[in-house]
């Protein structure tokens, strides 16, 4: 699933460097995903370094876990060293690898637009609930919620999570985007 030029760059980088077994390559991919997805890791440089985050990814059995669609991988990366909550970044890093490297669709992205738009699809879901999942690193509950929404609406197409994310992103972008 490629949406636009920046998504194409991520796809090409992950195709060229699919594994997460080299610190410098992981750091490059972190930077690319951070810049193209506005995850703002650089604004937290005093609390966490790219080297620390890349080392964490290098040592967490990332490739096996992302290939299996392990939702706790997002939770572990989001917690990283405990310095800052990287929930949005972790959901994106795992999603891109899961889709572009393994051709799977096990992960859902959480960012501001999804937090704003997702409650429109489930009556009892609030932005507060989504924020609670983010703050408590409960990616599994968030990802299950997205799956329930897709199932309830009988959406069973290939890459349904990625397409749903793109739909939410596109319908909730502001006029300044």
Backbone as ProteinMPNN parsed JSONL, in Angstrom:
{"seq_chain_A": "XXXXXXXXXXXXXXXXXXXXXXXXXXXXXXXXXXXXXXXXXXXXXXXXXXXXXXXXXXXXXXXXXXXXXXXXXXXXXXXXXXXXXXXXXXXXXXXXXXXXXXXXXXXXXXXXXXXXXXXXXXXXXXXXXXXXXXXXXXXXXXXXXXXXXXXXXXXXXXXXXXXXXXXXXXXXXXXXX", "coords_chain_A": {"N_chain_A": [[0.842, -1.168, 0.0], [0.9, 1.944, -1.062], [0.949, 5.318, -0.548], [1.318, 8.2, -1.961], [4.314, 10.246, -2.524], [6.084, 10.304, -0.303], [5.398, 8.007, 1.094], [6.162, 6.208, -0.823], [8.949, 6.531, -0.723], [9.492, 5.463, 1.82], [8.644, 2.834, 1.395], [10.508, 2.032, -0.591], [12.923, 2.277, 0.826], [12.532, 0.382, 2.856], [12.302, -1.874, 1.308], [14.859, -2.033, 0.221], [16.347, -2.229, 2.568], [15.333, -4.358, 4.47], [15.701, -5.739, 6.902], [16.265, -5.459, 10.456], [18.843, -5.377, 11.646], [21.109, -3.913, 11.782], [22.567, -1.223, 13.281], [22.992, 1.402, 12.214], [21.405, 1.368, 9.905], [18.876, 0.96, 11.001], [18.67, 3.36, 12.433], [18.599, 5.141, 10.273], [16.137, 4.42, 9.117], [14.421, 5.041, 11.221], [14.741, 7.834, 11.276], [13.755, 8.504, 8.706], [11.051, 7.638, 8.832], [10.214, 9.14, 10.997], [10.499, 11.819, 10.042], [8.857, 11.842, 7.697], [6.403, 11.186, 8.72], [5.858, 12.886, 10.744], [6.402, 12.346, 13.548], [7.868, 13.519, 15.509], [10.148, 12.824, 17.026], [12.648, 14.038, 17.213], [12.239, 16.331, 18.737], [12.438, 15.474, 21.283], [15.059, 15.066, 21.964], [16.61, 15.545, 24.235], [15.695, 13.692, 25.971], [15.665, 11.162, 24.815], [17.74, 9.372, 22.612], [18.325, 8.881, 19.096], [20.083, 6.834, 18.714], [19.732, 5.321, 21.069], [17.07, 4.473, 20.76], [17.276, 3.085, 18.309], [19.044, 1.074, 19.116], [17.416, -0.252, 20.925], [15.438, -1.285, 19.182], [17.082, -2.91, 17.627], [17.727, -4.892, 19.457], [15.376, -6.174, 20.285], [14.276, -8.365, 19.046], [12.959, -7.663, 16.729], [12.404, -8.192, 13.899], [11.411, -10.874, 13.733], [9.186, -10.655, 15.434], [7.621, -8.592, 14.261], [7.043, -9.732, 11.831], [5.353, -11.733, 12.63], [3.248, -10.27, 13.5], [3.009, -9.376, 16.127], [1.379, -7.688, 18.613], [2.368, -6.705, 21.002], [4.849, -5.79, 20.444], [4.675, -3.147, 19.498], [3.896, -1.93, 21.882], [6.189, -2.403, 23.456], [8.211, -0.971, 22.054], [7.086, 1.566, 22.172], [7.272, 2.083, 24.88], [9.999, 2.009, 25.132], [12.881, 3.118, 26.564], [11.6, 4.11, 28.677], [11.692, 6.804, 28.789], [10.163, 8.549, 27.098], [6.845, 8.48, 25.656], [6.389, 6.66, 22.871], [4.24, 5.881, 21.261], [2.787, 6.544, 18.866], [4.89, 6.711, 16.938], [5.93, 4.073, 17.198], [3.738, 2.523, 16.376], [3.646, 3.213, 13.714], [6.229, 2.53, 12.733], [6.181, -0.252, 13.065], [3.904, -0.898, 11.522], [4.634, -0.068, 8.873], [6.832, -1.807, 8.357], [5.586, -4.312, 8.641], [3.701, -4.277, 6.562], [5.174, -3.439, 4.185], [7.494, -5.052, 4.151], [6.725, -7.653, 4.839], [4.27, -8.056, 3.648], [1.884, -8.078, 5.032], [-0.927, -7.211, 7.188], [-1.254, -6.477, 9.943], [-1.145, -4.453, 11.809], [-2.331, -1.333, 13.168], [-2.246, 2.144, 12.7], [-1.733, 4.679, 15.091], [-2.338, 7.995, 15.485], [-2.686, 11.591, 15.729], [-4.765, 12.268, 13.925], [-6.122, 9.848, 13.6], [-6.899, 9.423, 16.23], [-8.7, 11.514, 16.473], [-10.562, 10.928, 14.415], [-11.404, 8.207, 14.601], [-13.434, 7.704, 16.635], [-15.788, 8.368, 15.281], [-16.636, 6.129, 14.058], [-17.413, 4.266, 15.863], [-19.783, 4.015, 18.243], [-19.567, 4.09, 21.137], [-16.967, 4.824, 21.573], [-14.411, 7.045, 22.56], [-12.275, 9.949, 22.241], [-10.907, 10.266, 24.578], [-10.782, 7.646, 25.581], [-9.118, 6.482, 23.663], [-6.813, 8.007, 24.087], [-6.234, 7.161, 26.662], [-5.548, 4.488, 26.161], [-3.191, 5.012, 24.725], [-1.598, 6.355, 26.655], [-1.311, 4.341, 28.56], [0.008, 2.459, 27.177], [-1.435, 0.511, 25.821], [-1.605, -0.946, 23.248], [-2.669, -3.257, 22.141], [-5.431, -3.243, 22.831], [-6.265, -0.971, 21.418], [-5.673, -1.75, 18.735], [-7.29, -4.011, 18.496], [-9.774, -2.77, 18.698], [-9.874, -1.298, 16.295], [-9.915, -3.461, 14.525], [-12.399, -4.578, 15.264], [-14.154, -2.544, 14.448], [-13.77, -2.642, 11.683], [-14.615, -5.273, 11.172], [-17.308, -5.143, 12.063], [-18.351, -3.455, 10.171], [-18.201, -5.036, 8.006], [-15.848, -5.065, 6.464], [-13.598, -6.561, 4.643], [-11.274, -6.565, 3.02], [-8.16, -6.792, 1.194], [-5.369, -5.555, 2.996], [-6.83, -3.99, 4.778], [-6.587, -2.544, 7.191], [-4.561, -0.672, 6.64], [-5.764, 0.706, 4.512], [-8.016, 1.726, 5.803], [-6.792, 3.38, 7.687], [-5.647, 5.241, 5.937], [-7.983, 6.296, 4.824], [-9.176, 7.487, 7.115], [-7.148, 9.328, 7.717], [-7.143, 10.912, 5.4], [-9.763, 11.969, 5.353], [-9.798, 13.492, 7.608], [-7.921, 15.467, 7.465], [-6.712, 18.745, 7.832], [-7.3, 22.073, 6.499], [-4.837, 23.202, 6.268], [-3.055, 21.311, 5.464]], "CA_chain_A": [[0.0, 0.0, 0.0], [1.735, 3.137, -1.171], [0.155, 6.537, -0.661], [2.104, 9.4, -2.176], [5.759, 10.19, -2.724], [6.79, 9.975, 0.937], [5.139, 6.594, 1.339], [7.002, 5.501, -1.791], [10.315, 6.538, -0.186], [9.545, 4.49, 2.909], [8.55, 1.514, 0.766], [11.78, 1.73, -1.248], [13.943, 2.094, 1.866], [12.301, -0.893, 3.53], [12.595, -2.924, 0.334], [16.322, -2.123, 0.141], [16.893, -2.562, 3.888], [14.19, -4.916, 5.193], [16.039, -6.269, 8.228], [16.601, -4.534, 11.534], [19.992, -6.006, 12.278], [22.241, -2.997, 11.667], [22.212, -0.016, 14.032], [22.945, 2.578, 11.338], [20.251, 1.23, 9.013], [17.697, 1.209, 11.835], [18.636, 4.802, 12.688], [18.153, 5.781, 9.036], [14.706, 4.174, 8.959], [13.754, 5.843, 12.252], [14.736, 9.216, 10.799], [12.86, 8.621, 7.558], [9.664, 7.529, 9.282], [9.95, 10.304, 11.857], [10.341, 13.03, 9.225], [7.728, 11.753, 6.764], [5.161, 10.967, 9.459], [5.757, 13.911, 11.799], [6.294, 11.763, 14.888], [8.52, 14.505, 16.377], [11.151, 12.255, 17.927], [13.765, 14.968, 17.399], [11.958, 17.33, 19.77], [12.703, 14.848, 22.584], [16.471, 14.671, 21.96], [17.183, 15.588, 25.577], [15.176, 12.566, 26.743], [15.99, 9.895, 24.157], [18.518, 9.564, 21.392], [18.041, 7.935, 18.025], [20.94, 5.68, 18.983], [19.08, 4.51, 22.101], [15.891, 3.857, 20.157], [17.753, 2.107, 17.331], [19.584, -0.056, 19.887], [16.278, -0.992, 21.452], [14.854, -2.043, 18.062], [18.079, -3.928, 17.26], [17.819, -5.953, 20.465], [14.064, -6.641, 20.772], [13.8, -9.425, 18.149], [11.972, -6.931, 15.938], [12.021, -8.796, 12.62], [10.543, -12.028, 13.974], [7.939, -10.219, 16.063], [6.791, -7.829, 13.32], [6.589, -10.697, 10.816], [4.26, -12.489, 13.244], [2.165, -9.354, 13.864], [2.958, -9.309, 17.586], [0.98, -6.346, 19.026], [3.16, -6.224, 22.138], [6.041, -5.122, 19.903], [4.383, -1.71, 19.521], [3.917, -1.526, 23.286], [7.576, -2.404, 23.925], [8.925, 0.155, 21.444], [6.49, 2.795, 22.7], [7.842, 2.276, 26.227], [11.446, 2.106, 24.909], [13.645, 3.157, 27.811], [10.768, 4.765, 29.68], [11.911, 8.251, 28.766], [9.0, 9.194, 26.487], [5.876, 7.57, 25.057], [6.545, 6.67, 21.422], [3.142, 5.061, 20.76], [2.519, 6.849, 17.461], [6.039, 6.268, 16.15], [6.029, 2.61, 17.23], [2.676, 1.951, 15.538], [4.01, 3.468, 12.317], [7.41, 1.743, 12.402], [5.739, -1.644, 12.931], [2.98, -1.0, 10.385], [5.355, -0.01, 7.601], [7.589, -3.045, 8.165], [4.643, -5.418, 8.489], [3.097, -4.185, 5.224], [6.128, -3.33, 3.088], [8.484, -6.126, 4.145], [6.114, -8.975, 4.972], [3.019, -8.135, 2.903], [0.811, -8.372, 5.982], [-1.721, -6.054, 7.604], [-1.578, -6.795, 11.332], [-1.022, -3.282, 12.683], [-3.072, -0.099, 12.895], [-1.517, 3.34, 13.108], [-2.398, 5.653, 15.961], [-1.793, 9.348, 15.509], [-3.705, 12.579, 16.061], [-5.922, 12.182, 13.026], [-6.87, 8.633, 13.935], [-7.534, 9.68, 17.53], [-9.836, 12.399, 16.209], [-11.54, 10.368, 13.488], [-11.873, 6.859, 14.899], [-14.72, 7.653, 17.352], [-16.912, 8.527, 14.36], [-16.98, 4.812, 13.534], [-17.861, 3.394, 16.953], [-20.615, 4.885, 19.069], [-19.129, 4.229, 22.522], [-15.537, 5.126, 21.608], [-14.101, 8.468, 22.711], [-10.869, 10.321, 22.151], [-10.347, 10.029, 25.912], [-10.443, 6.228, 25.664], [-7.942, 6.267, 22.816], [-5.68, 8.612, 24.794], [-5.921, 6.268, 27.783], [-4.776, 3.373, 25.593], [-1.858, 5.515, 24.396], [-0.863, 6.641, 27.894], [-1.038, 3.09, 29.276], [0.707, 1.584, 26.227], [-2.315, -0.62, 25.527], [-1.786, -1.026, 21.805], [-3.525, -4.397, 21.814], [-6.829, -2.812, 22.907], [-6.489, -0.068, 20.29], [-5.649, -2.511, 17.492], [-8.505, -4.832, 18.501], [-10.891, -1.858, 18.43], [-9.887, -1.056, 14.849], [-10.379, -4.701, 13.912], [-13.843, -4.695, 15.516], [-14.833, -1.583, 13.571], [-13.714, -3.183, 10.326], [-15.481, -6.451, 11.127], [-18.702, -4.704, 12.203], [-18.739, -2.846, 8.9], [-17.999, -6.055, 6.979], [-14.735, -4.669, 5.599], [-12.683, -7.704, 4.606], [-10.482, -6.398, 1.807], [-6.727, -6.831, 1.472], [-4.768, -4.375, 3.626], [-7.954, -3.193, 5.268], [-6.135, -1.609, 8.226], [-3.847, 0.427, 5.967], [-6.737, 1.487, 3.744], [-8.845, 2.439, 6.767], [-5.952, 4.464, 8.193], [-5.558, 6.259, 4.89], [-9.301, 6.937, 4.74], [-9.306, 8.384, 8.272], [-6.175, 10.409, 7.546], [-7.57, 11.779, 4.3], [-11.002, 12.658, 5.666], [-9.624, 14.34, 8.787], [-6.836, 16.432, 7.327], [-7.181, 20.132, 7.852], [-7.064, 22.88, 5.307], [-3.437, 23.615, 6.204], [-2.236, 20.176, 5.003]], "C_chain_A": [[0.89, 1.235, 0.0], [0.838, 4.334, -1.431], [1.09, 7.731, -0.77], [3.595, 9.166, -2.222], [6.51, 9.795, -1.454], [6.59, 8.514, 1.312], [5.981, 5.731, 0.395], [8.454, 5.439, -1.303], [10.473, 5.514, 0.931], [9.529, 3.082, 2.337], [9.894, 1.117, 0.131], [12.885, 1.487, -0.225], [13.77, 0.742, 2.553], [12.518, -2.075, 2.589], [14.103, -3.128, 0.224], [16.95, -2.619, 1.446], [15.787, -3.15, 4.769], [14.492, -5.317, 6.641], [16.374, -5.14, 9.201], [17.739, -5.124, 12.353], [21.262, -5.17, 12.171], [21.832, -1.658, 12.279], [22.064, 1.209, 13.135], [21.734, 2.536, 10.406], [18.96, 1.49, 9.798], [17.565, 2.704, 12.105], [18.155, 5.568, 11.453], [16.644, 5.625, 8.869], [13.899, 4.943, 10.008], [13.633, 7.283, 11.775], [13.767, 9.42, 9.65], [11.398, 8.586, 7.992], [9.291, 8.701, 10.175], [9.67, 11.554, 11.025], [9.095, 12.965, 8.357], [6.39, 11.611, 7.472], [4.979, 11.927, 10.628], [5.556, 13.312, 13.188], [7.076, 12.554, 15.929], [9.516, 13.919, 17.382], [12.255, 13.261, 18.214], [13.488, 16.026, 18.474], [12.208, 16.779, 21.176], [14.167, 14.422, 22.726], [17.097, 14.696, 23.343], [16.736, 14.398, 26.432], [15.498, 11.204, 26.127], [16.758, 10.201, 22.879], [18.077, 8.554, 20.337], [18.87, 6.678, 18.229], [20.298, 4.744, 20.009], [17.877, 3.769, 21.526], [16.294, 2.786, 19.146], [18.325, 0.87, 18.035], [18.466, -0.909, 20.458], [15.668, -1.87, 20.357], [15.787, -3.178, 17.645], [18.012, -5.141, 18.185], [16.48, -6.524, 20.932], [13.47, -7.746, 19.894], [12.722, -8.881, 17.212], [11.499, -7.701, 14.711], [11.096, -10.006, 12.8], [9.181, -11.563, 14.486], [7.039, -9.459, 15.093], [6.263, -8.752, 12.226], [5.408, -11.517, 11.321], [3.069, -11.599, 13.607], [1.968, -9.22, 15.358], [2.584, -7.896, 18.048], [1.793, -5.809, 20.199], [4.465, -5.568, 21.689], [5.839, -3.609, 19.902], [4.472, -1.196, 20.953], [5.35, -1.426, 23.802], [8.364, -1.232, 23.35], [8.393, 1.47, 21.994], [7.046, 3.117, 24.089], [9.337, 2.568, 26.148], [12.201, 2.076, 26.223], [12.845, 3.817, 28.93], [10.857, 6.275, 29.661], [10.702, 9.007, 28.224], [8.101, 8.125, 25.878], [5.953, 7.718, 23.532], [5.457, 5.843, 20.733], [2.897, 5.295, 19.275], [3.662, 6.363, 16.576], [6.084, 4.745, 16.064], [4.955, 1.974, 16.35], [3.014, 2.121, 14.064], [5.208, 2.611, 11.894], [7.025, 0.274, 12.187], [4.827, -1.823, 11.721], [3.732, -1.02, 9.072], [6.148, -1.288, 7.342], [6.663, -4.226, 7.896], [4.052, -5.447, 7.082], [4.155, -4.291, 4.132], [7.137, -4.471, 3.014], [7.81, -7.498, 4.099], [4.777, -9.126, 4.259], [1.829, -8.487, 3.768], [0.118, -7.077, 6.391], [-2.203, -6.242, 9.041], [-1.661, -5.585, 12.25], [-1.876, -2.118, 12.203], [-2.258, 1.07, 13.43], [-2.372, 4.177, 14.042], [-1.634, 6.963, 15.879], [-2.943, 10.301, 15.797], [-4.945, 12.492, 15.196], [-6.766, 10.946, 13.313], [-7.595, 8.838, 15.265], [-8.78, 10.553, 17.366], [-10.937, 11.698, 15.408], [-12.135, 9.033, 13.865], [-13.201, 6.817, 15.665], [-15.952, 7.842, 16.464], [-17.429, 7.176, 13.866], [-17.452, 3.834, 14.607], [-18.525, 4.265, 18.012], [-20.065, 5.121, 20.476], [-17.633, 4.538, 22.664], [-15.321, 6.628, 21.678], [-12.612, 8.707, 22.508], [-10.174, 10.092, 23.491], [-9.946, 8.576, 26.074], [-9.189, 5.93, 24.846], [-6.698, 6.83, 23.489], [-5.27, 7.758, 25.992], [-5.125, 5.064, 27.287], [-3.354, 3.811, 25.284], [-1.026, 5.694, 25.668], [-0.478, 5.376, 28.652], [-0.365, 2.045, 28.379], [-0.129, 0.363, 25.853], [-2.631, -0.66, 24.032], [-2.729, -2.159, 21.424], [-4.995, -4.005, 21.825], [-7.172, -1.892, 21.737], [-6.609, -0.852, 18.983], [-6.881, -3.421, 17.381], [-9.729, -3.986, 18.183], [-10.995, -1.574, 16.927], [-10.392, -2.298, 14.122], [-11.881, -4.901, 14.085], [-14.638, -3.754, 14.614], [-14.873, -2.122, 12.147], [-14.626, -4.401, 10.18], [-16.955, -6.058, 11.175], [-19.227, -4.117, 10.9], [-18.483, -3.758, 7.707], [-16.936, -5.64, 5.956], [-13.673, -5.762, 5.685], [-11.892, -7.686, 3.301], [-9.001, -6.515, 2.155], [-6.242, -5.483, 2.024], [-5.835, -3.418, 4.165], [-7.536, -2.202, 6.353], [-5.427, -0.408, 7.593], [-4.827, 1.305, 5.206], [-7.637, 2.291, 4.667], [-8.062, 3.611, 7.364], [-5.87, 5.595, 7.174], [-6.88, 7.006, 4.759], [-9.489, 7.922, 5.895], [-8.382, 9.581, 8.108], [-6.68, 11.418, 6.514], [-8.833, 12.574, 4.637], [-10.888, 13.579, 6.862], [-8.472, 15.322, 8.665], [-7.429, 17.838, 7.244], [-6.867, 20.863, 6.569], [-5.611, 23.315, 5.177], [-2.531, 22.501, 5.71], [-2.066, 20.184, 3.502]], "O_chain_A": [[1.561, 1.517, 0.993], [0.075, 4.366, -2.396], [1.596, 8.216, 0.242], [4.081, 8.058, -1.995], [7.472, 9.03, -1.521], [7.515, 7.86, 1.794], [6.451, 4.658, 0.773], [9.114, 4.411, -1.453], [11.465, 4.787, 0.982], [10.316, 2.232, 2.752], [10.354, -0.012, 0.305], [13.698, 0.579, -0.399], [14.749, 0.039, 2.803], [12.88, -3.163, 3.037], [14.574, -4.262, 0.142], [17.952, -3.334, 1.433], [15.351, -2.501, 5.72], [13.616, -5.235, 7.503], [16.716, -4.026, 8.803], [17.628, -5.339, 13.56], [22.36, -5.66, 12.436], [20.863, -1.039, 11.84], [21.11, 1.973, 13.284], [21.111, 3.567, 10.153], [18.058, 2.167, 9.304], [16.468, 3.255, 12.015], [17.394, 6.529, 11.572], [15.952, 6.582, 8.523], [12.812, 5.441, 9.712], [12.562, 7.884, 11.856], [13.033, 10.408, 9.625], [10.601, 9.418, 7.56], [8.167, 9.199, 10.11], [8.701, 12.267, 11.285], [8.345, 13.939, 8.287], [5.347, 11.889, 6.879], [4.04, 11.784, 11.411], [4.652, 13.717, 13.919], [6.953, 12.281, 17.123], [9.699, 14.469, 18.468], [12.748, 13.332, 19.34], [14.429, 16.56, 19.06], [12.193, 17.532, 22.15], [14.483, 13.528, 23.511], [18.031, 13.938, 23.604], [17.319, 14.125, 27.481], [15.592, 10.206, 26.842], [16.461, 11.16, 22.166], [17.523, 7.503, 20.66], [18.405, 5.574, 17.946], [20.318, 3.525, 19.842], [17.693, 2.579, 21.779], [15.715, 1.7, 19.13], [18.104, -0.255, 17.587], [18.554, -2.137, 20.475], [15.412, -3.054, 20.575], [15.331, -4.281, 17.344], [18.216, -6.276, 17.752], [16.453, -7.293, 21.892], [12.276, -8.031, 19.993], [11.718, -9.539, 16.94], [10.293, -7.846, 14.511], [10.102, -10.135, 12.085], [8.144, -12.032, 14.017], [5.824, -9.656, 15.097], [5.144, -8.565, 11.748], [4.562, -11.946, 10.536], [2.008, -12.101, 13.976], [0.85, -8.97, 15.809], [3.392, -6.98, 17.894], [1.898, -4.595, 20.376], [5.112, -4.87, 22.469], [6.75, -2.868, 20.27], [5.06, -0.144, 21.202], [5.691, -0.476, 24.506], [9.104, -0.569, 24.076], [9.167, 2.392, 22.253], [7.262, 4.281, 24.426], [9.88, 3.284, 26.989], [12.15, 1.07, 26.93], [13.375, 4.053, 30.016], [10.175, 6.953, 30.429], [10.265, 9.992, 28.819], [8.54, 7.005, 25.617], [5.622, 8.768, 22.982], [5.726, 5.177, 19.733], [2.81, 4.338, 18.506], [3.431, 5.681, 15.578], [6.256, 4.189, 14.98], [5.224, 0.994, 15.656], [2.695, 1.253, 13.252], [5.197, 2.029, 10.809], [7.488, -0.362, 11.24], [4.965, -2.795, 10.977], [3.497, -1.895, 8.238], [6.138, -1.801, 6.223], [6.934, -5.045, 7.018], [3.918, -6.513, 6.481], [4.048, -5.14, 3.247], [7.588, -4.822, 1.924], [8.274, -8.398, 3.398], [4.202, -10.214, 4.261], [0.878, -9.116, 3.305], [0.527, -5.987, 5.99], [-3.4, -6.176, 9.322], [-2.193, -5.683, 13.356], [-2.111, -1.941, 11.007], [-1.653, 0.978, 14.498], [-3.569, 4.362, 13.821], [-0.439, 7.024, 16.167], [-4.057, 9.861, 16.08], [-6.062, 12.629, 15.695], [-7.994, 11.006, 13.268], [-8.762, 8.473, 15.407], [-9.787, 10.347, 18.043], [-12.12, 11.868, 15.704], [-13.27, 8.743, 13.486], [-14.033, 5.96, 15.367], [-17.059, 7.499, 16.878], [-18.53, 7.089, 13.322], [-17.845, 2.709, 14.299], [-17.891, 5.142, 18.598], [-20.097, 6.252, 20.96], [-17.101, 4.512, 23.774], [-15.96, 7.393, 20.955], [-11.801, 7.786, 22.593], [-8.988, 9.762, 23.53], [-8.891, 8.285, 26.638], [-8.304, 5.204, 25.3], [-5.642, 6.199, 23.466], [-4.083, 7.647, 26.297], [-4.144, 4.663, 27.913], [-2.407, 3.071, 25.548], [0.114, 5.235, 25.742], [0.561, 5.337, 29.311], [-0.192, 0.893, 28.776], [0.422, -0.708, 25.596], [-3.767, -0.437, 23.613], [-3.507, -2.026, 20.479], [-5.739, -4.391, 20.923], [-8.24, -2.015, 21.136], [-7.544, -0.636, 18.213], [-7.445, -3.578, 16.298], [-10.626, -4.439, 17.472], [-12.088, -1.608, 16.361], [-11.207, -2.195, 13.205], [-12.56, -5.345, 13.158], [-15.679, -4.135, 14.078], [-15.909, -2.059, 11.485], [-15.328, -4.539, 9.177], [-17.762, -6.586, 10.41], [-20.404, -4.265, 10.57], [-18.536, -3.328, 6.555], [-17.1, -5.836, 4.752], [-12.948, -5.868, 6.675], [-11.851, -8.679, 2.574], [-8.633, -6.349, 3.318], [-6.662, -4.42, 1.567], [-5.736, -2.2, 4.016], [-8.097, -1.108, 6.42], [-5.674, 0.737, 7.974], [-4.722, 2.53, 5.255], [-7.988, 3.427, 4.346], [-8.604, 4.704, 7.528], [-6.011, 6.768, 7.522], [-6.887, 8.227, 4.598], [-9.912, 9.058, 5.682], [-8.79, 10.72, 8.337], [-6.643, 12.628, 6.741], [-8.954, 13.734, 4.242], [-11.794, 14.374, 7.112], [-8.083, 15.946, 9.652], [-8.492, 18.063, 6.666], [-6.237, 20.315, 5.664], [-5.187, 23.749, 4.106], [-1.332, 22.726, 5.548], [-1.408, 19.302, 2.95]]}, "name": "protein", "num_of_chains": 1, "seq": "XXXXXXXXXXXXXXXXXXXXXXXXXXXXXXXXXXXXXXXXXXXXXXXXXXXXXXXXXXXXXXXXXXXXXXXXXXXXXXXXXXXXXXXXXXXXXXXXXXXXXXXXXXXXXXXXXXXXXXXXXXXXXXXXXXXXXXXXXXXXXXXXXXXXXXXXXXXXXXXXXXXXXXXXXXXXXXXXX"}
